[in-house]
Amino acid sequence: MILSDKILLRKKIIRWQVKLEENKRILETINKYNKDLDSSQPVIDLEYEKLEIENRKLERENEDLRRKYDYDVNHLKNIIIGLTGENKELKSKMASLEDTVRVITRSLNLNSTNSSKPSSTDSMVQRIENKLRTKSLRKKSGKKPGGQKGHKGETLKMVETPDAIKKYNVCNCDTCNANLKEVKPIGIEKGQIKDLEIRIVTTEHQAEIKKCPVCGNITKANLPEGVIKSRITYGEGISALSVYLNVYQDMPYLRTKEFFEDIFDVKLSQGTLFNKINEYGDKLTSGYELIKEVIKHKEKVVHFDETGVNTDTDKSWIHVATSKLNAFYESHQKRGRVAMDEIGILPVFNGTAIHDSLSSYNKYKCKHGLCNAHILRELNDANENGNQQWAKKLFDLLLKIEKAVEDAQCNLTKGDKEKFNIEYAEIVEEAKSENYETNYNQEQKKYNKINYTAFIKRLDTRRDEVLLFMIDPEVPFTNNLAERSLRPIKVKQKVSGIFRSDMGLDNYLKIKSCIDTIRRKGKKVYHLLRNASNENSTIEYLGI
C-alpha cells in the first residue's frame, strides 16, 4: 500500500471516529429526550384531554350557534316571504283603489258635455262658474238676435170684414161747441183690436118623433153620432182641446182640469181626461199604423233612439223611429233587440239607420250611421277625465269635417274625403298606442278599470259609420232629430210623474206620433184633433 493511500485511509478513519462521537452525543440526547418525554407524558395526556373537552364544548356551542343561525335565517326568510306577499297584496289593493278613485273621479266629472247625462243633472257649482257654457258642443251662429235678413215677417194686419164694429160719434165741435149730431161725417179713422172671446156653446139636438097617419107606425129621426138621448156630453172642441193640452203641451191631468174650470167654467174630471186620451188613441190608430208602414218601406234615412219611462206597473222603454217628415213612437218592456224585433221596423228597413252605439242596432242588415254628438261627448270624457291627447285631436277633426261638409253644401271632393280618412286613421293609431302606454298595467298584465280600448276599437272598426255624414249628403252629423223627439216625453214625465197604465201610455204615443208627423209638415195640431173622428180626413191631413 502506498503512502498516499494510507494517508487517505487515516483521514477516513478520523472522520468516522468524529462521526461516531457525534452520533453517540445525538443518541444520548435522544435518550435523554425520551426519558423527559416519558416523564411528561401524563401531563401531556391531561392537557390533551382538557383540550378535547374544550373542543367538544366549542363544537356544541358551534352547533347551537349554527342551529340558531339556521333558525334565524329561516325565520327571516319566512318574514321576507310574508312581507313580499303582503307588499304584493297591498300593491294590488292600492292599484285597485287607484282604479276606484279614477272611476269615482270620472263619475263626478261626467256632465252633459262629456256623457249622455242630461243637462239637468249638471252640478250647481258648474253652472254658477259658467264652466259648462264654454264647453257646449253647440256652435255660435254669428247671427244677431231677432229676425234675419230675408226672413218673412208676421206683421199683424187689419182685416177687411171685422166680426164686430163699434162706432164713436162726434156730437159737438171741439172749437165752438156747435151741435154736430145731424152733420154727415167727411171721413172715418179705423183701428182694430184682435182679442179672444172665450165661451162655451151648448147645442141641443132634437130628433123628431112622428106617427104615420096611414099605418100608425112611430118613426124617429136619428141623432148625430156622439149625441146620447137625454144626456149631455162634451163635443169635439172640448175633447180635442183637452187632448191638445195634455199630449202636445204636456200639461198633467190636474192642471188641464184646472184650465177648463178657470177659463171655460167646465168641470172635467181627471177620469174624463184619461178616457179622452184613450178615445183619441183609438181614433188615430189607422193613421198611426200608416206612419209606421211609411217609415218601414219608403223612408231613406230614419233616426232611432229609446228612453225609459215609468208606469204604475213597471218601467217601459219608448222607442222612436223618425224622419224629417214622419215620427213613430212605440213602448215596450225591453230596450234591446227583442223590442226592436217585435216593433217590426228595423228587421225590414232597407234605408240608413242613424242611432247611437247601442249594440242591438248592429244586428240589422240596413246601412248604419253613428251619432257624432255622442262620439264628441265620449271624446270630451277621454280628454278631460282620461288625459288622452288623441281625443282632442279627433274631436277637432270631426268638427273640421262637419264644417267642410257644410261649406261644400254636402258635396266634398274625392281628395278631401281621402285626406280626412287618412287623418282619422292616423289619430286612431295614435289612440291605440297612447291608451296602451297610459292605461295598461304591466304588473297585473291587464288594463286599468278606466281605459278606452273598446271606444277606440269602435272608432276603428266603424269608421265608415262615423264618417257616413261626409259621404252621404242625406245623412246628418248627429242623431239629434230622434233625441229632440224624445225630450218632450221626458219633460212630460218630469211634470206629470209616471204614466198611469200601459194602455194610457200606448194611446199617448199614438196621438203623439200623429201630432209630431203633422208638425214636421207645418200643419196645425188642433185641426187634426178636431177632425180625428173622420178617418179619411185624418189620413189625408197626415199627408201619407
Residue, then its C-alpha position, 0 to 999 in steps of 0.5 A: m500500500i502506498l503512502s498516499d493511500k494510507i494517508l487517505l485511509r487515516k483521514k477516513i478513519i478520523r472522520w468516522q471516529v468524529k462521526l461516531e462521537e457525534n452520533k453517540r452525543i445525538l443518541e444520548t440526547i435522544n435518550k435523554y429526550n425520551k426519558d423527559l418525554d416519558s416523564s411528561q407524558p401524563v401531563i401531556d395526556l391531561e392537557y390533551e384531554k382538557l383540550e378535547i373537552e374544550n373542543r367538544k364544548l366549542e363544537r356544541e356551542n358551534e352547533d347551537l350557534r349554527r342551529k340558531y343561525d339556521y333558525d334565524v335565517n329561516h325565520l327571516k326568510n319566512i318574514i321576507i316571504g310574508l312581507t313580499g306577499e303582503n307588499k304584493e297584496l297591498k300593491s294590488k289593493m292600492a292599484s285597485l283603489e287607484d282604479t276606484v278613485r279614477v272611476i269615482t273621479r270620472s263619475l263626478n266629472l261626467n256632465s252633459t258635455n262629456s256623457s249622455k247625462p242630461s243637462s239637468t243633472d249638471s252640478m250647481v257649482q258648474r253652472i254658477e262658474n259658467k264652466l259648462r257654457t264654454k264647453s257646449l258642443r253647440k256652435k255660435s251662429g254669428k247671427k244677431p238676435g231677432g229676425q234675419k235678413g230675408h226672413k218673412g215677417e208676421t206683421l199683424k194686419m187689419v182685416e177687411t170684414p171685422d166680426a164686430i164694429k163699434k162706432y164713436n160719434v162726434c156730437n159737438c165741435d171741439t172749437c165752438n161747441a156747435n151741435l154736430k149730431e145731424v152733420k154727415p161725417i167727411g171721413i172715418e179713422k179705423g183701428q182694430i183690436k184682435d182679442l179672444e172671446i172665450r165661451i162655451v156653446t151648448t147645442e141641443h139636438q132634437a130628433e123628431i118623433k112622428k106617427c104615420p097617419v096611414c099605418g100608425n107606425i112611430t118613426k124617429a129621426n136619428l141623432p148625430e153620432g156622439v149625441i146620447k138621448s137625454r144626456i149631455t156630453y162634451g163635443e169635439g172642441i172640448s175633447a180635442l182641446s183637452v187632448y191638445l193640452n195634455v199630449y202636445q203641451d204636456m200639461p198633467y191631468l190636474r192642471t188641464k182640469e184646472f184650465f177648463e174650470d178657470i177659463f171655460d167654467v167646465k168641470l172635467s174630471q181627471g177620469t174624463l181626461f184619461n178616457k179622452i186620451n184613450e178615445y183619441g188613441d183609438k181614433l188615430t190608430s189607422g193613421y198611426e199604423l200608416i206612419k209606421e208602414v211609411i217609415k218601414h218601406k219608403e223612408k231613406v234615412v230614419h233616426f232611432d233612439e229609446t228612453g225609459v219611462n215609468t208606469d204604475t206597473d213597471k218601467s217601459w222603454i219608448h222607442v222612436a223611429t223618425s224622419k224629417l217628415n214622419a215620427f213613430y213612437e212605440s213602448h215596450q218592456k225591453r230596450g234591446r233587440v227583442a223590442m226592436d224585433e217585435i216593433g217590426i221596423l228595423p228587421v225590414f228597413n232597407g234605408t240608413a239607420i242613424h242611432d247611437s252605439l247601442s249594440s242591438y242596432n248592429k244586428y240589422k242588415c240596413k246601412h248604419g250611421l253613428c251619432n257624432a254628438h255622442i262620439l264628441r261627448e265620449l271624446n270630451d270624457a277621454n280628454e278631460n277625465g282620461n288625459q288622452q291627447w288623441a281625443k282632442k285631436l279627433f274631436d277637432l277633426l270631426l268638427k273640421i269635417e262637419k264644417a267642410v261638409e257644410d261649406a261644400q253644401c254636402n258635396l266634398t271632393k274625392g281628395d278631401k274625403e281621402k285626406f280626412n280618412i287618412e287623418y282619422a286613421e292616423i289619430v286612431e293609431e295614435a289612440k291605440s298606442e297612447n291608451y296602451e302606454t297610459n292605461y295598461n298595467q304591466e304588473q297585473k298584465k291587464y288594463n286599468k278599470i278606466n281605459y278606452t280600448a273598446f271606444i277606440k276599437r269602435l272608432d276603428t272598426r266603424r269608421d265608415e259609420v262615423l264618417l257616413f255624414m261626409i259621404d252621404p249628403e242625406v245623412p246628418f252629423t248627429n242623431n239629434l232629430a230622434e233625441r229632440s223627439l224624445r225630450p218632450i216625453k221626458v219633460k212630460q214625465k218630469v211634470s206629470g210623474i209616471f204614466r198611469s197604465d200601459m194602455g194610457l201610455d200606448n194611446y199617448l204615443k199614438i196621438k203623439s206620433c200623429i201630432d209630431t208627423i203633422r208638425r214636421k209638415g207645418k200643419k196645425v195640431y188642433h185641426l187634426l184633433r178636431n177632425a180625428s173622428n173622420e178617418n179619411s180626413t185624418i189620413e189625408y191631413l197626415g199627408i201619407 
